[in-house]
Amino acid sequence: MRTNLDDLVRTRLAEGAAVPALTCYDFTTAQGVVAGAEAFGHGVILLVTPKTAATSSGLRFIAALRTLADAATVPVSVQLDHATDLNVILSAVDVGVDSVLADGSQLGMEENAEFVATVRRATEGSGIVLEAELGSIEGDEDRSFEVESVGKTDAALVAPFMAASGAHLLAASVGNVHGHYKGEPQLDWELIASIRSLTPAPLSLHGASGLPASDLERAASEGIGKVNINTELRATVLATLGAQLEQSKLDGNNVFALEERWRAAVTAFTVDALARLDSRA
């Protein structure tokens, strides 16, 4: 069922849990994610990368995700992730995303806030939930390399940034990275608490792949209501395809059976992600 991302996140936070946001590059993976959410009984967020959205079939893919989310028996929101192009954002809104991460994190604070505010004005009346990123998170969203966290969000900028941007959620750089962590990940919980005290907006944690279970269990209690997972999900998909591909060839090039195993692996992954982010599970 279609849901407002902000409402979904705030509801789950009140219940002591964070919502997993899982990157879907294809419809089979998205089906597995929704099936996992339905099996667990709680909502999820389907993430679409800006590279996907900008392809010739990207908007059709988003429309298909919209149909999948609407038919789900649990709340499912569709978000355009890390978007920097206003035209891509508006096109994605037109075909059905519920939320956008308007990513001006490579800009100065004032320019970043103005970019988010521009998106807010351009989508006014559409009900779109806006996420913003303050402080650049290292790494690549689409490829997995070892990355070291370098800079962190300046807490002193949080209040003026949120006031100027009008964002509903805030992604911050707090020791997290996109991809694989170089060495042991060390989230800055003191900084997270400081940021949380400066804005009523729920926080969004990017780069959850590779974080210890204790960090994920702690997330909701620290005001982190949305947790992005990409690298681990991609690895699960590729490992499943690698393990099952030869058998599918021997079985008469059985693509249907391969997709069934693919969906099942993603479903199990999603159930596990929901459980890891629920302190009561």
Secondary structure as GFF3:
##gff-version 3
##sequence-region A 1 281
A	DSSP	alpha_helix	5	14	.	.	.	ID=ss1
A	DSSP	beta_strand	19	23	.	.	.	ID=ss2
A	DSSP	alpha_helix	27	40	.	.	.	ID=ss3
A	DSSP	beta_strand	44	48	.	.	.	ID=ss4
A	DSSP	alpha_helix	50	53	.	.	.	ID=ss5
A	DSSP	alpha_helix	58	71	.	.	.	ID=ss6
A	DSSP	beta_strand	76	83	.	.	.	ID=ss7
A	DSSP	alpha_helix	86	95	.	.	.	ID=ss8
A	DSSP	beta_strand	99	102	.	.	.	ID=ss9
A	DSSP	alpha_helix	109	122	.	.	.	ID=ss10
A	DSSP	beta_strand	129	134	.	.	.	ID=ss11
A	DSSP	beta_strand	146	147	.	.	.	ID=ss12
A	DSSP	three_ten_helix	155	157	.	.	.	ID=ss13
A	DSSP	alpha_helix	158	165	.	.	.	ID=ss14
A	DSSP	beta_strand	169	172	.	.	.	ID=ss15
A	DSSP	beta_strand	180	181	.	.	.	ID=ss16
A	DSSP	alpha_helix	189	198	.	.	.	ID=ss17
A	DSSP	beta_strand	203	205	.	.	.	ID=ss18
A	DSSP	alpha_helix	213	219	.	.	.	ID=ss19
A	DSSP	three_ten_helix	220	222	.	.	.	ID=ss20
A	DSSP	beta_strand	224	229	.	.	.	ID=ss21
A	DSSP	alpha_helix	231	250	.	.	.	ID=ss22
A	DSSP	alpha_helix	255	276	.	.	.	ID=ss23
###
